[in-house]
Amino acid sequence: MSTQPRYLVTGGAGFIGSNIVSALTAAGEHVRVLDNLATGRWEHLDGIPAQSQIERITGDIRDPEAVAKAARGVEVIFHQAALGSVPRSVETPIESDTVNVNGTVTVLDVARRQGVRRVVFAASSSAYGETPELPKHEGMTPLPLSPYAVTKLACEHYLKVFAGIYGLETLNLRYFNVFGPNQTPDGAYAAAIPRFVDAALSGRAIPIYGDGEQTRDFCYVDNAVLANLLAATSPRRFAGEVINIAGGRRIALNSLVHEISRVLGRELAVDHLAPRAGDIRHSLADISRAKELIGYEPRVRWEDGIQPTVSYLQTLREQGPSSASTQMTSSRVELPKPAAT
């Protein structure tokens, strides 16, 4: 197999990106990673056994030269890099727009100029907003409630436009509440599950914004990685389609706390806080289109993802990022090897 990387993962030192890198290298692929380390950590990749198959580039997706260097010669880009978090975008909307939208347009423009075949984009279920209809399906009119959601929706339109004008193959994967190893609980903008688990491990009350009966469609990270691999290797020709990537089940935050409590073997205290601006009340995905277009079906139930997530965060607290990453890579669900293209 050639040592020239066929795959570029932007944001590959981040949560989902590092898991994609792990799966690709396990399948024997050489992978190039571009990350500015604003939220990602190279330590997330340190535990991957096949270090010689990973090329690391520190750079920003808003920098055309850095993106051009990273995209040179690759066939598929997994575009995971973004400034995440709804609350962060509410506080700093200009920064979210600059990174997410300008950065994505830069990636797309470099991709089409360099002859990249396909770009698979990390879109977001936040684009649906607070619509009463459940489950959420791709034919619904988006009603974003936050600057973050607007940026992700704008990027979807850009992917479709670049496919139509330039012939660049593009596909939007709308993630629903992905969680798992390499998702850290750092800062005020951390996602619910790592925040909840970290609070429990620290002996603090779990913070819930609202009454806890709001629901989410939690998706274990191996399911999201599988979707990316299927999207990258599908024989179909894509032109900006949008597909939901989720577990297809509706879980209340109170039920999530109960499951974490069961895994830890003890009762957990909960601190109910005022609801946050921009948060949606209920979320559930219709994943039938993902099955139709790329053959996606979730392999890991959300309940079965809690134990490895807890184990990762325990190791992170006790031994640091590198040890936690090693623990993560040794306990992965086996993912399919990308097919030759």
C-alpha positions, 0 to 999 in steps of 0.5 A, spaced: 500 500 500 502 506 498 505 511 503 501 517 500 495 519 504 489 518 501 485 521 506 485 528 510 482 529 516 481 536 518 480 537 526 484 530 526 486 531 533 479 533 536 474 528 538 471 525 532 477 526 528 482 522 532 477 517 532 476 517 524 484 517 524 484 511 529 479 507 525 483 509 518 490 507 520 487 500 523 485 499 516 492 500 514 491 507 511 496 512 511 492 519 514 494 526 514 491 530 519 490 538 519 489 541 526 490 548 529 490 545 536 485 550 539 481 545 541 484 538 539 490 535 542 496 531 539 495 527 545 489 524 542 493 521 537 499 518 541 495 512 543 494 509 536 499 504 534 500 505 527 504 512 528 508 511 522 501 512 518 500 519 521 502 525 518 501 531 523 500 538 520 499 544 525 495 549 521 488 553 521 483 551 516 482 559 514 489 559 512 489 557 504 496 555 504 496 550 510 490 547 507 493 546 500 499 543 504 495 538 507 490 536 501 496 535 496 495 528 493 489 526 497 483 523 495 478 524 500 477 530 506 473 528 512 472 535 514 471 535 522 474 542 524 470 547 527 469 551 533 463 547 536 458 549 542 452 552 541 453 556 548 460 559 545 457 561 539 452 565 543 457 569 546 462 569 540 458 569 534 463 572 529 469 567 531 464 562 530 462 564 523 469 566 521 472 559 523 466 555 521 464 558 515 470 561 512 474 555 514 469 550 510 469 555 504 477 555 504 477 547 505 472 546 499 476 551 494 482 548 496 479 541 495 476 543 488 483 546 485 487 540 488 482 535 484 480 532 491 474 527 489 470 527 495 469 532 501 465 529 507 462 534 512 461 534 519 454 537 519 450 538 525 443 536 527 442 543 531 440 546 524 433 543 525 432 547 531 426 547 535 421 544 530 415 540 534 415 534 528 419 528 531 423 524 528 427 529 525 428 528 517 432 531 512 426 534 508 424 538 514 425 546 513 431 548 518 430 553 523 436 554 527 436 557 534 444 559 535 449 562 531 453 555 531 447 552 528 447 557 522 454 556 521 453 549 520 447 550 515 451 555 511 456 550 510 451 545 508 449 550 502 456 551 500 457 544 499 451 543 495 454 549 491 461 547 490 458 540 488 453 543 483 458 549 480 465 545 480 463 538 480 466 536 487 463 530 490 460 533 497 456 529 503 453 532 509 453 528 515 448 531 520 451 528 527 446 528 533 449 528 540 456 524 538 459 522 545 465 517 547 472 516 548 477 523 546 471 527 548 474 531 554 470 535 559 474 541 559 471 548 560 464 551 560 462 549 553 463 541 554 458 536 551 453 533 556 455 526 557 463 528 558 460 534 563 456 529 567 461 523 567 466 528 570 462 531 575 460 524 577 467 522 578 469 528 581 463 527 587 460 534 584 452 534 582 451 533 575 449 540 572 442 539 568 440 546 564 432 545 565 428 539 568 432 534 565 426 531 561 429 534 555 431 529 550 437 527 545 438 522 540 445 520 543 450 517 538 456 513 540 462 515 536 464 509 533 457 509 529 459 516 527 466 514 525 463 508 521 458 513 517 464 517 515 468 511 512 461 508 509 460 516 506 468 516 503 468 509 500 461 509 497 460 508 490 455 513 489 456 520 486 454 525 491 452 532 490 451 535 497 446 531 500 444 531 507 443 525 511 442 524 519 447 520 523 444 518 530 442 512 534 435 513 532 433 513 539 430 518 544 433 519 551 431 524 556 437 527 560 434 524 567 435 517 564 442 518 562 444 520 569 441 514 571 445 510 566 451 513 568 449 512 576 448 504 574 455 504 571 458 507 577 454 503 582 452 509 586 447 514 586 448 521 583 446 528 585 443 533 580 443 540 580 438 543 576 440 550 573 436 555 568 435 553 561 440 555 556 439 560 550 439 556 544 438 549 547 432 545 543 427 541 547 427 535 544 431 531 538 430 524 535 433 522 528 430 519 522 436 515 520 432 511 514 436 516 509 443 514 511 441 507 511 439 508 504 444 512 501 451 509 505 448 503 508 449 506 515 446 502 521 448 504 528 452 498 531 453 501 538 447 502 543 448 509 547 447 505 553 453 500 551 457 507 550 457 509 557 462 504 560 468 505 555 466 513 555 467 512 563 473 508 563 476 513 558 475 519 562 477 515 569 484 514 565 484 521 563 483 524 570 488 519 573 494 518 568 493 524 562 491 524 555 496 520 552 494 514 557 487 515 556 488 515 548 492 508 549 486 505 553 481 508 547 484 505 541 485 498 545 478 497 546 475 500 539 469 496 536 472 493 529 470 498 523 470 496 516 476 497 512 475 502 507 474 499 500 479 501 494 476 506 490 
